[in-house]
Amino acid sequence: MIVRRATINDLDRLAVLFDEYRQFYGASSDLNQSFKFLKQRFENKESVIFVHLKDEVLTGFVLLYLGFSSIACSRYYILDDVYVTPAFRRQGSAKQLIDTAILFARNEQALRISLETQKTNIESRRLYEAMGFILDNQFTTYHCFLK
């Protein structure tokens, strides 16, 4: 099993996995929308995506977005999406993907990696905490939905 940075050449296979991820969180399947969304991220260089492969089969991905801290005058990364297809779960794939994201962010001299997960996602929360992520008890998140 290997993890490597995704390229535009991975787009077709990655879009299928991304669509599966979106469905996992309750979105309707729309492979075309998933493809277009990811294609824009690649073309505009708006994210960093790492993919997990086993025997050339794309089994998972992690997607990072760049953020900036005005207070620290530093960059950080938002780990917005991490997904492993069900057949390949519980084999260390998610940990490998997140480890790669952490190594990448360190090499980029980022301040931190931040992420959000559902309060009910106990398994993911356990993994994040085991990997050194700290639950933020200082800040409350608000959203202003525009659509």
N, C-alpha and C positions, 0 to 999 in steps of 0.2 A: 504494500500500500504506500502510495506516495502523495505528497501535497506539493502543488506547484502553482505559480501565478497563472491565472486564466488569461487567455488571449482572445482576440476576435475570432480566431479559428475554432474556439470552443463554443461559440455562440449558439449553434443549433442544439447541441446536447445540453448546454447549460440552461437554455430557455425551457426545455422540458422539465428539468429538475426545479427550476425557479417557479414554474407553473404549479408543480406538485407542492412546493413549499407554500405558495399562496393559498392553495386549496386547504392545506393543513390548518391554516389560520382563518378559514371560513370564506375566502374569496371564491367566486365562481371561476371555473377553468376558462382561460383565455390565452392560449398559446401565442397567438399573434401579439397580444398586448405585452406578454412577458418578454417575447423576443424584441419588440420595439423598445421597451423600457431598458433592457440590458444593452442593446445596441447603442442607445443614446449615452449610457454610462461609459461605454468603451470609447465612442467617438469623441465625446466631450472630456474624456479623462477625468470623470467626476467620482470615480470610486476605484478601489483596489479589490480585486476578487481573487481568492485562492480556491482551487478545486482539489478535491480528494479523489484519487483514482485507485481502483483495484483491478488489475488485469485489463487495463485500458477502458474500464467501465467507470463513468463519472458517478460517484456515489454520494458526494456532498459538496458543499461550498460554504465559504464565509465571505461576507461582503462588508467592506469598510468604507466609511466616508470621512473625509478630512474635516476637522473642526479647529477652531482657534479659541484660546483663552486670552481675553483682553487683560485680565488681572495678572496672569503669569507671563504674558507676552510670549506665548508658546503655542505650538500646534498640538492637537490630540486627535485621536481617531475614535469614531463612533462605530462600534460593532453593531450594525443594524440587523444583519441576518446571518444566522448559522443554521444549516440544515443538512441532515443526513437521511437518505432515503431509508424507509423502514427495514428493508432486507439487510442493511449493513450497519444497523444500530448496535450498540453495546459491544463494539469491537475496538473502541478507542479512536474512531474517526473524528468525532467532534473535538476531542481533546487535541488531536494532531492539528486540526484546522485552527483552533484557537491558539495553540502554541506557536504556529507559524505566523498568525496575525500579531502576536505579542513580539516575536522576534523581529518581524518587519517594522513594527512601530518603534521598537528600541533602536533599530538601525537608522530610522528616520529621525531619531532624537526627539520623539514625541513625549509629551508630558505624561500621557495616560491613554488608556483605552476605556471608553465608557460604553455601557450597554443598558438596555431596559428589557425586562421580560415580564410576562404575566405573573401575578402573585401566585396563581394556581399552578405554575409550571415548576413543581417541586424538584423534579429530576434535573432540569437545567440549572436551577438555582444551586443545587448541591454541587454540580460540576463547577460552576463559576466560582463558588466559594472555595472549593478544594483547589482551584487553580490560582487563588490569591485575590480574586475580585472581592471588594468590600462593599457591603450594603450601605448605601448613603442614607444616613438618618438626619442629615443637616438640611437637605433641600427637598422641596416639594415640587413635583412637576405639574405644570399647567399646559393646556393646549388651547389654541384658538383655531377651531376647524373652519376652513374657508370654503369647503365644498360639501 
